[in-house]
Amino acid sequence: MAPRTQHGLIHGELGPDHVLVDASGHPVLIDIEGLMFFDVEWEHVFLRLRFGDRYPALSRPGLDPARLDLYMLAMRLSLVAGPLRLLDGDFPHRTVMREIAEHNAKEALALLVQ
């Protein structure tokens, strides 16, 4: 991966439930505790996972494919680890968490095969 000299403002969980419109019609970001300057590819991996087939409308040119691949793997692994941590406790919806962990483990392994 090539070194980078510029970063972008990253929300971390950008989606329609994290943007409100003020009285003047301007978008306002909310829930910004994860805000940081980082590689924009991190946000785009999240957007791709969140919006699926609708992601192309949000895509932008010039994204680094190597960073996209790395961050997709990291995000998939995080989506395995989070549910497994919940399963260590008394989380009530165990089947759903197990399914999320299993789905993302399969997706992460598929990325490693590519």
Contact map, one row per residue, 1 for C-alpha under 8 A:
111000000000000000000000000000000000000000000000000000000000000001100000000000000000000000000000000000000000000000
111100000000000000000000000000000000000000000000000000000000000000000000000000000000000000000000000000000000000000
111110000000000000000000000000000000000000000000000000000000000000000000000000000000000000000000000000000000000000
011111100000000000000000000000000000000000000000000000000000000000000000000000000000000000000000000000000000000000
001111100000000000000000000000000000000000000000000000000000000000000000000000000000000000000000000000000000000000
000111110000000000000000000000000000000000000000000000000000000000000000000000000000000000000000000000000000000000
000111111000000000000000000000000000111100000000000000000000000000000000000000000000000000000000000000000000000000
000001111100000000000000000000000000111100000000000000000000000000000000000000000000000000000000000000000000000000
000000111110000000000000000000000011110100000000000000000000000000000000000000000000000000000000000000000000000000
000000011111000000000000000000000111111101100000000000000000000000000000000000000000000000000000000000000000000000
000000001111110000000000000000010111000000100000000000000000000000000000000000000000000000000000000000000000000000
000000000111110000000000000000000111000001100100000000000000000000000000000000000000000000000000000000000000000000
000000000011111001000000000000000100000000100100000000000000000000000000000000000000000000000000000000000000000000
000000000011111111100000000000000000000000100110000000000000000000000000000000000000000000000000000000000000000000
000000000000111111100000000000000000000000000010010000000000000000000000000000000000000000000000000000000000000000
000000000000011111110000000000000000000000000000000000000000000000000000000000000000000000000000000000000000000000
000000000000011111110000000000000000000000000000000000000000000000000000000000000000000000000000000000000000000000
000000000000111111110000000011100000000000000000000000000000000000000000000000000000000000000000000000000000000000
000000000000011111111000001111000000000000000000000000000000000000000000000000000000000000000000000000000000000000
000000000000000111111100001111000000000000000000000000000000000000000000000000000000000000000000000000000000000000
000000000000000000111111111100000000000000000000000000000000000000000000000000000000000000000000000000000000000000
000000000000000000011111111100000000000000000000000000000000000000000000000000000000000000000000000000000000000000
000000000000000000001111110000000000000000000000000000000000000000000000000000000000000000000000000000000000000000
000000000000000000001111110000000000000000000000000000000000000000000000000000000000000000000000000000000000000000
000000000000000000001111111000000000000000000000000000000000000000000000000000000000000000000000000000000000000000
000000000000000000001111111100000000000000000000000000000000000000000000000000000000000000000000000000000000000000
000000000000000000111100111110000000000000000000000000000000000000000000000000000000000000000000000000000000000000
000000000000000000111100011111000000000000000000000000000000000000000000000000000000000000000000000000000000000000
000000000000000001110000001111110000000000000000000000000000000000000000000000000000000000000000000000000000000000
000000000000000001110000000111110000000000000000000000000000000000000000000000000000000000000000000000000000000000
000000000000000001000000000011111100000000000000000000000000000000000000000000000000000000000000000000000000000000
000000000010000000000000000011111110000000000000000000000000000000000000000000000000000000000000000000000000000000
000000000000000000000000000000111110000000000000000000000000000000000000000000000000000000000000000000000000000000
000000000111100000000000000000111111000000000000000000000000000000000000000000000000000000000000000000000000000000
000000001111000000000000000000011111100000000000000000000000000000000000000000000000000000000000000000000000000000
000000001111000000000000000000000111110000000000000000000000000000000000000000000000000000000000000000000000000000
000000111100000000000000000000000011111000000000000000000000000000000000000000000000000000000000000000000000000000
000000111100000000000000000000000001111101000000000000000000000000000000000000000000000000000000000000000000000000
000000110100000000000000000000000000111111100000000000000000000000000000000000000000000000000000000000000000000000
000000111100000000000000000000000000011111110000000000000000001000000000000000000000000000000000000000000000000000
000000000000000000000000000000000000001111111000000000000000001100110010000000000000000000000000000000000000000000
000000000101000000000000000000000000011111111100000000000000000000110010000000000000000000000000000000000000000000
000000000111110000000000000000000000001111111110000000000000000000000000000000000000000000000000000000000000000000
000000000000000000000000000000000000000111111111000000000010000000010000000000000000000000000000000000000000000000
000000000000000000000000000000000000000011111111100000000000000000010011001000000000000000000000000000000000000000
000000000001110000000000000000000000000001111111110000000000000000000000001000000000000000000000000000000000000000
000000000000011000000000000000000000000000111111111100100100000000000000000000000000000000000000000000000000000000
000000000000000000000000000000000000000000011111111100100000000000000000000000000000000000000000000000000000000000
000000000000000000000000000000000000000000001111111100000000000000000000000000000000000000000000000000000000000000
000000000000001000000000000000000000000000000111111100000000000000000000000000000000000000000000000000000000000000
000000000000000000000000000000000000000000000011111111100000000000000000000000000000000000000000000000000000000000
000000000000000000000000000000000000000000000011111111100000000000000000000000000000000000000000000000000000000000
000000000000000000000000000000000000000000000000001111110000000000000000000000000000000000000000000000000000000000
000000000000000000000000000000000000000000000000001111111100000000000000000000000000000000000000000000000000000000
000000000000000000000000000000000000000000000011001111111110000000000000000000000000000000000000000000000000000000
000000000000000000000000000000000000000000000000000011111110000000000000000000000000000000000000000000000000000000
000000000000000000000000000000000000000000000000000001111110000000000000000000000000000000000000000000000000000000
000000000000000000000000000000000000000000000010000001111111000000000000000000000000000000000000000000000000000000
000000000000000000000000000000000000000000010000000000111111100000000000000000000000000000000000000000000000000000
000000000000000000000000000000000000000000000000000000000111111000000000000000000000000000000000000000000000000000
000000000000000000000000000000000000000000000000000000000011111000000000000000000000000000000000000000000000000000
000000000000000000000000000000000000000000000000000000000001111100000000000000000000000000000000000000000000000000
000000000000000000000000000000000000000110000000000000000001111110010000000000000000000000000000000000000000000000
000000000000000000000000000000000000000010000000000000000000011111110000000000000000000000000000000000000000000000
000000000000000000000000000000000000000000000000000000000000001111111000000000000000000000000000000000000000000000
100000000000000000000000000000000000000000000000000000000000000111111100000000000000000000000000000000000000000000
100000000000000000000000000000000000000011000000000000000000000111111110000000000000000000000000000000000000000000
000000000000000000000000000000000000000011011000000000000000001111111111000000000000000000000000000000000000000000
000000000000000000000000000000000000000000000000000000000000000011111111100000000000000000000000000000000000000000
000000000000000000000000000000000000000000000000000000000000000001111111110000000000000000000000000000000000000000
000000000000000000000000000000000000000011001000000000000000000000111111111000000000000000000000000000000000000000
000000000000000000000000000000000000000000001000000000000000000000011111111100000000000000000000000000000000000000
000000000000000000000000000000000000000000000000000000000000000000001111111110000000000000000000000000000001001000
000000000000000000000000000000000000000000000000000000000000000000000111111111000000000000000000000000000000000000
000000000000000000000000000000000000000000001100000000000000000000000011111111100000000000000000000000000000000000
000000000000000000000000000000000000000000000000000000000000000000000001111111110000000000000000000000011011000000
000000000000000000000000000000000000000000000000000000000000000000000000111111111000000000000000000000011001000000
000000000000000000000000000000000000000000000000000000000000000000000000011111111100000000000000000000000000000000
000000000000000000000000000000000000000000000000000000000000000000000000001111111110000000000000000110010000000000
000000000000000000000000000000000000000000000000000000000000000000000000000111111111000000000000000111011000000000
000000000000000000000000000000000000000000000000000000000000000000000000000011111111100000000000000010000000000000
000000000000000000000000000000000000000000000000000000000000000000000000000001111111110000000000000010000000000000
000000000000000000000000000000000000000000000000000000000000000000000000000000111111111000000000110110000000000000
000000000000000000000000000000000000000000000000000000000000000000000000000000011111111100000000110010000000000000
000000000000000000000000000000000000000000000000000000000000000000000000000000001111111110000000000000000000000000
000000000000000000000000000000000000000000000000000000000000000000000000000000000111111111100000100000000000000000
000000000000000000000000000000000000000000000000000000000000000000000000000000000011111111100100110000000000000000
000000000000000000000000000000000000000000000000000000000000000000000000000000000001111111000000000000000000000000
000000000000000000000000000000000000000000000000000000000000000000000000000000000000111111100000000000000000000000
000000000000000000000000000000000000000000000000000000000000000000000000000000000000011111110000000000000000000000
000000000000000000000000000000000000000000000000000000000000000000000000000000000000011011111100000000000000000000
000000000000000000000000000000000000000000000000000000000000000000000000000000000000000001111100000000000000000000
000000000000000000000000000000000000000000000000000000000000000000000000000000000000000000111111100000000000000000
000000000000000000000000000000000000000000000000000000000000000000000000000000000000001000111111110000000000000000
000000000000000000000000000000000000000000000000000000000000000000000000000000000000000000001111111000000000000000
000000000000000000000000000000000000000000000000000000000000000000000000000000000000000000001111111100000000000000
000000000000000000000000000000000000000000000000000000000000000000000000000000000011011000001111111110000000000000
000000000000000000000000000000000000000000000000000000000000000000000000000000000011001000000111111111000000000000
000000000000000000000000000000000000000000000000000000000000000000000000000000000000000000000011111111100000000000
000000000000000000000000000000000000000000000000000000000000000000000000000000110010000000000001111111110000000000
000000000000000000000000000000000000000000000000000000000000000000000000000000111111000000000000111111111000000000
000000000000000000000000000000000000000000000000000000000000000000000000000000010000000000000000011111111100000000
000000000000000000000000000000000000000000000000000000000000000000000000000000000000000000000000001111111110000000
000000000000000000000000000000000000000000000000000000000000000000000000000110110000000000000000000111111111000000
000000000000000000000000000000000000000000000000000000000000000000000000000110010000000000000000000011111111100000
000000000000000000000000000000000000000000000000000000000000000000000000000000000000000000000000000001111111110000
000000000000000000000000000000000000000000000000000000000000000000000000000100000000000000000000000000111111111000
000000000000000000000000000000000000000000000000000000000000000000000000100110000000000000000000000000011111111100
000000000000000000000000000000000000000000000000000000000000000000000000000000000000000000000000000000001111111110
000000000000000000000000000000000000000000000000000000000000000000000000000000000000000000000000000000000111111111
000000000000000000000000000000000000000000000000000000000000000000000000100000000000000000000000000000000011111111
000000000000000000000000000000000000000000000000000000000000000000000000000000000000000000000000000000000001111111
000000000000000000000000000000000000000000000000000000000000000000000000000000000000000000000000000000000000111111
000000000000000000000000000000000000000000000000000000000000000000000000000000000000000000000000000000000000011111
